[in-house]
Amino acid sequence: MTAAGNRVNIVAFSGSKLADQDISELKTIIRSGLDADEDLTGFYQLAQGDPILSITVKDLYGMRVGLLDDVFGRVILAILLQMVPQ
């Protein structure tokens, strides 16, 4: 995973070629884990009028809570499993 501006790029590896349905399911899981479909418009409108939140939003614009265990936990596990001696 890499981030560029407000976009996240993800490269996934598989032991075999994935069917279109599997790719679609993988994309759905990643979007859900990153909470990419959450509408933050109301929060940003509220934050503009708050002295503390307005600074926070400026520094962390676009940040979402997401389901860290779903995506990042699996990424960390995948990396660590590559280091396990066989």
N, C-alpha and C positions, 0 to 999 in steps of 0.2 A: 504494500500500500504506500502510495505517495500522495501528497496534497499539493495542488497548484491553484492558488487563489481560492475560489469557492468550489473547486472540483476535486474529487478523490479518484485516483486511478488505482485500479486493482488488477494484479496479474494472478491468475489461479493456475495451478499445475495439477495434472491428473495422470494416473498411471495408464489410462486408456482414453480414447477419444470419447467425449461426452455427447450424448444425443441432444437434440434441440430442447427437448423437455427438461433434461437435466441442467442444461445451461440456464434455461428460464428459471428453474427452481433455485439455482445457485444465486442468480441475480436478485431474486425475491428475498432470499435469506440475508444477503449482504445489505440490501436497501433497508430491510427491517432492523438488522443489527446496528446500522449506522443511524437509524431513525431519520432517514433521508426524506420521508414523505410528511414529516411534521410541519405544520404551518406555524411559523414563528412571527407572523405579521403583527398580531395583537401584542405580543411581548415587546417587540421593538417599538411599537407606538407608546406603550406604557413606559418603557425605559428612557425614551427621549426626555420626559419631564422629570426624571429622578436624577439628582446630582451624582449619586454613586453608580447606579445602573448605567447611566449614559456613558461613563468612562469605561465600565466593564464591557459594555456592548462594543465600544470602539476597539478595545483590545482583543476581544474574543468573538468578533462578528462571525456568525454562521455556526458556532459551536453548538453541538447537541449532546444530550445525555446519552442517547443510544442504549443499546443493550450490550454493554462492554463484554460481558461474559460470552455472548454469542459469537461475536466477530473477533475481538482482540484476544480473548481467551483461547480460541481455536488457532489463531495465528501464532501465538506464543507456544502453544502445545506443538504445532507442526514444526516450528523451528527447533524446539528442544528435542523432539523425537529424531530429528536429523542428526543430532549430536550423540545419540545413544550408541555405544559400541555394539556391534553385532556379533 
